[in-house]
Amino acid sequence: MGEIKVEKPDKAKMKQLSIPDSPKNTGTWSVWECEPSSFDWQYSDQEVCYIYEGKVVVKTPKGETKIQAGDLVTFPKGLECQWQVLDKIRKVYKFE
């Protein structure tokens, strides 16, 4: 199982991935929002998401990953983690 990958995509990368300018369902990307909370999660497939708003700390046995607005995040298939949503999050995501 791999690590969580966080990057700051430039406009070219966003266009290449067809990430919408604002959080909306596009057929390829789905929208997800969550108020501040904490919950356990497991990824049955690899997820790629782009964060429009909010702050999250994702805890795994290997440590913590901080995610915030402007991040492009890849969660590996099989990852078991705990999400701590610090500020309301809005993202688009897709499974690969």
C-alpha positions, 0 to 999 in steps of 0.5 A, a space after each residue: 500500500 502506498 502513501 498519501 500524495 499531496 501536491 499543488 497543481 498548476 493550471 496546466 495540470 488542472 486542465 489536463 485532469 479536467 478538474 472543474 473551476 468550482 465544485 460541481 458534478 461533471 460525470 467524471 468528478 463528484 462533489 463531497 462536503 463535510 462539516 467539522 467532524 472525525 471519522 474512520 475511513 477505508 479506501 476500497 479503490 484509489 481516490 484522487 480529489 481536489 480540495 476547494 475549501 477547508 482543512 483536514 488532518 488524515 491520520 494513518 499508522 504511519 503519521 498525519 497528513 495535512 490537507 487544505 484548499 488548493 491541494 490535489 490528493 491521491 489516497 491509495 487503494 486499501 488505506 485505512 485512516 481517520 479523518 479529522 475535518 477541522 474546517 468545512 471541506 468541499 472537494 471533487 473526487 473520483 475513484 480509479 
